[in-house]
């Protein structure tokens, strides 16, 4: 269920989100049937990176256009958001239009900073609306998201129940969004433990993994927002860990996003284009590797 503090505010927010869909274009769904576990072959690991994560849309467009069969998707933080929309069957061109027209107030609900600057309700509502309230079992592709449990310090892989609720937990950047409580767990952004979830994709049965790293860029750029301060601090802590997680991937896509800070959500169009460019660069490598494996013949 979607958590709200006020029912009238919830209705107003949903009306606003419906408007986003209408101005973006036609909503086209690929299908309703989930991919069974016996078909888990080619996995896609979408990493976190806040606004830089819009690059995932461009990568997905190239992979889809090249008919690369993706059977399993795992996302962390913004990668979980984009992955959820993709696995729910949202047309990628529509998703690009929505990303370029999204305004911060559509998904940020500022609150008294007790556990975070934003409650996270609006973000969950946005995901719920655009995924049509689907559960993981109702998605077209096998999907999972990564979160971190503040109590145990361990990685938590979410792949059952409400997609919107799970993605909200995976994207709950510490200090920005309130943590999500599930049972005895207190969940925050999965980037704390696994910013690019390639190892999780491997653990879940993927034989060939394409990882999309939207990057740790520490080029001396001055932070512009609180979100930049928090995410760049996390980047510093995760630098060595990220190198390790990427070793689980067969191919790594790394869009060049140095000019986009984590808080630059108004640069979605640039991020998406950078994602396309990076995907085109590694596409021959992907095709060559798949051509040598039984995966390619079975998937097509």
N, C-alpha and C positions, 0 to 999 in steps of 0.2 A: 504494500500500500504506500501511497505518497504521503509523507509527513508534512502537515501544514500547521501554522500557528493560527491562521484565521481563514475560515471557509470562503468568505467573500474575496479575500486577497488571492486565494488559490484559483477561483473562477476567473478573476481578471487576468491572472498570469497565463492561464490556459488559453484564454481568448487571444492574448498577445502572441502566444506560440503558434496557434492555429493560423494567425495572420502571416507569420513567417513562412509557413508551408505554402500558403496561397500565393504570396508574392514570389516565391522561389520557382514555382512551376508545377508540373504534374508529378504526383507521387507515384512511382512505379515500383512494384514489388516483384522480385524474381521468383519467389516461391515460398511455401510454408513448411516443406518437409525438412526436418533436421537431418544432417549427415550422420550416419551411424558410425560407431566407434571402429567397425571393421574397415572403414574407408579412410581412416586417418593416415595420410601418407605425407602430403606436402603441407608444412606448417608455416604460418606467417606470424612473426613476433613483432608487435608494434610498441615502440618504447614511449616513455613519457618525455615531456618537454614543453608543457603549457602551449602557448601560441605557436611554437615551432611544430607542434604536432599536426597542424593543418597540412603539413607536407605529406602526411600519410595518405591524404586523399589523392594527391598527384601520383604517388607510387601505385596505389590501388588501380587508378585509371589505366596506367601503363600495363600492369600485370593482366588486368581484365582484357584490355585491347589485344594483348599478345596471346590470349587464351591460355595463360598459365593457370592450371587447376589448383585452387587453394582449398584444402579440405579442413584445415584446423587453424584457428586464429586465437592468439593469446595477446591480451593488451594490458599495459600498465598506464595508469593515469590518463593523459590525453589519448594515448594509444588505445585504452579501453573504451573511451568515448567514441572515437572514430571506428574502432573495430565493432562495437555494438551496432552502430548505424549500418555498417557494411553487411554484417551477418543477419540483420533484420531485413535486408533486401532493398534498402534505399538506393535509388539510382545515383550513381556517382556524380553525374553532372548536376543533378538536383542538389546533392550534398555540397558541391562546390559553390553553387549559388547561395545556399543558406549560410555557409561559412563566411562568405564575403559580405553578407547583409546582417549578420548577427551583431547585436549591440550588447555591451557588457551588462546592462540592466536586465537583459533577458535571462541571465543565468546567475547573476550575483545578487544575493539578498543580504545586504549589510545588516549586522546585528551588533549588540553590545559585546565587545571582545572578551568573552569569558573563556571559551575554548577555541575560538577562531573568529576572524573578522566577518565571515559569512556563514549562515546556517547550513546552506547546501540544499535547501528544499527546492529552490528554483531550478538548480541543476538537475535534480532528480525528476522534476516535473518535465523539463525539456526532453530528457532521455526517454521518460515514460511515454510522452506524446509521440515522439518521432519513431519509437520502436513499437508503437501501438500496444504498449503494456505487455509485451511478450515476456515469457519466461525463457530460460536457457533452452529448455526442451522444445520450444516452438520456433527457434531460430533455424534458418536454412543451413547454416554451417556450424560445425562443432566449435564452441566458443568458451573461453574462460578468461577471467581477469585476475590480476595479482594485487593484493593489498598487504599491509603490514599490521601486525597486532602489537599495539603499544604495551600491552601487559606482558607478553612473553618475548617480544622482540623478534618473533618468527614470521616467515612468509606465510601468507594464507592465500590459497587458490580457491576462487569462488566460481562455481559452474552449475549451481542449482538455484531454483527460485526466481525471484524478480531480477531481470537484467538491470533495470534502472537503479535499484537499490545497491546492487553489487558494484556497478560502475561508479556510482556516487562514492562508495567506500574507496575504490581504487584511485579516485581522483581527489580525495580529501587531503590536499596539501597541508601539512602541519602549520598551524598559525594562520592559515587563510580560511579553510573550511573546518567546521566542527567535525570531530571524529564520528564515525558511525558505530553504534553499539549493536552487536549481533551476539546474543547469548552472553557468554562470559568474555567475549572478545571486544576490544576497542580498536577499530580499524581506521587506518589512515593510508595516505598515498602509497601505492605499491613501489614507487620509485625509491623509497627509503631502503628497500631490501633488494630490488631487482628492477632497475630502470628499463632495461631491454629484456623481456622475458623469454629469451631463447632457451635457457635451461628448462624452464617450465614446459615449453612446447615440446622439447625432447622427452621430458618425463611423461608427457601425456600421449606419446606414441608417434610423434612426427618423425619420419625417416629422413626428410630433407627440409631444412629450415632456412627461410629467407627472413633475416632480421632487419628491421628499419630503425636506425639510430638517428634520432633528430637532435642529438648531440649535446656534448659538453663543450662549450666554447668559452674559454677563459682568456680572451685576448686583451684584457685590460679595459674593457668597456665599462663605463660608469653605470651603475644600476639606476633605472628611471622610476621604478615603482617598488612598493613593499614586496610585491610578488617577485620582482627581479632579485631583491635582496635574499629572500627565502630560497628561491630556486637555485640561484648561483651558489649559495652556501651549501645546498644539498649536492650541487655538481662537484664542488671541491671534495666533499666527503666520499662521493661515489666514483671518483675518477679511476682508481685502481680496480674497484669492484666491477665497473662496467667493462673493462678490458677482459676480465675473466668471463663474464656472462656472454660476451660476443664470441668467445671461442667455441660455444656450443652451436653456432650458426654455420651453415655451409656457404651462404652468401650474405654479405652485409651491405645494405643500401645506406649511404650517409649523405643526405642532402646538405649542401653548403648554405648554412643559415646564419652566418656570423652577423649579418646586418639586422637580424630579427631577435629581439630580446624576448624572454618568456612572457612579458606583459603586452607585447605588440599584437593584440588580437585584430587590430585594424589592418594588419599586413597579411591577412589570410591568402589573398591572391598571389602574393609573392612567394609565400611558403609553399603553396600548392604547385606553382610553376617550378620551384626548386626541387620539389619531390619528383615531378615528372622528369626533369633533366637527370637527376641521379638514378632514377629507375632505368631510363633509356641507356645510361652508361653501362649498367651491369646486366642488361637484358641478354646480350650475347653470351655472357658467362653462365647465366641461369639456363638458357636453352642448351648450351653445350653440356653442362653437367647433367641436366635431366635427360638429354639424348643418350647418355651412357648408362642410364639406370633403368631398371624395370619399371620404376615409378612413372616415367613418362608415358609408356605404352598403356599401363593400367589406367592412368588418370584420364587419358584422352580416349 
